[in-house]
Amino acid sequence: MIRIALAAFAASMTLSGCSTSSKNMELRTTPDGGVVVVLDDPGAEVFLLARNVDKLSKKILKTIAPHIDAKLYEGLATRELSEIVCQVIAWLHLDQIPAEYVQEARDQLTKIPSSVRSEIFEGVGLKEFGVAPLKLKARAARTYAVLAWRPGHKPEVTSINPFKAKHDQLTLTLKPR
């Protein structure tokens, strides 16, 4: 459902008005412990502008496909882009591989080379990631895409510009599947 066009992704759109100042913000999830992913350009603007196309998720899947079996690939291919991004980053960076995947899948994902991991992270514009609460040091005049996911819950996607936010904290509510 939520997908991104590769052409827009490759264009690496940039936001104007950037300055050198920064602001700290805390990102939380309800329930606690959700994975939070913050995307900067090229992923943020593209993700927020083109949620209904599918090429970014296909690129991620194509990149990871040689390192996983067909069963795991098919399972990932049925997910929304926000869930694919959150799950793959959680798996590759945090070793949080869901119980619904068999041990074989866990073994495959943990053996993905660091160069492939880097290619995925750079391709989506990964700014920050981690289990909530997550501290974000944001640059002025930037809009970030924030994705949150937790096993058994639907992914949540929003945008933030910490310099326009009224508060220094954002909580994303994750709804059960």
Rosetta blueprint (number, residue, H / E / L):
1 M L
2 I L
3 R E
4 I L
5 A L
6 L H
7 A H
8 A H
9 F H
10 A H
11 A H
12 S L
13 M L
14 T L
15 L L
16 S L
17 G L
18 C L
19 S L
20 T L
21 S L
22 S E
23 K E
24 N E
25 M E
26 E E
27 L E
28 R E
29 T E
30 T E
31 P L
32 D L
33 G L
34 G L
35 V E
36 V E
37 V E
38 V E
39 L E
40 D L
41 D L
42 P L
43 G H
44 A H
45 E H
46 V H
47 F H
48 L H
49 L H
50 A L
51 R L
52 N E
53 V L
54 D L
55 K H
56 L H
57 S H
58 K H
59 K H
60 I H
61 L H
62 K H
63 T H
64 I H
65 A H
66 P H
67 H H
68 I L
69 D L
70 A H
71 K H
72 L H
73 Y H
74 E H
75 G H
76 L H
77 A H
78 T L
79 R L
80 E L
81 L H
82 S H
83 E H
84 I H
85 V H
86 C H
87 Q H
88 V H
89 I H
90 A H
91 W H
92 L H
93 H H
94 L H
95 D L
96 Q L
97 I L
98 P L
99 A L
100 E L
101 Y L
102 V L
103 Q H
104 E H
105 A H
106 R H
107 D H
108 Q H
109 L H
110 T H
111 K L
112 I L
113 P L
114 S H
115 S H
116 V H
117 R H
118 S H
119 E H
120 I H
121 F H
122 E H
123 G H
124 V L
125 G L
126 L E
127 K E
128 E E
129 F E
130 G E
131 V E
132 A L
133 P L
134 L E
135 K E
136 L E
137 K E
138 A E
139 R E
140 A L
141 A L
142 R L
143 T L
144 Y E
145 A E
146 V E
147 L E
148 A E
149 W E
150 R L
151 P L
152 G L
153 H E
154 K L
155 P L
156 E E
157 V E
158 T E
159 S E
160 I E
161 N L
162 P L
163 F L
164 K L
165 A L
166 K L
167 H L
168 D L
169 Q E
170 L E
171 T E
172 L E
173 T E
174 L L
175 K L
176 P E
177 R L
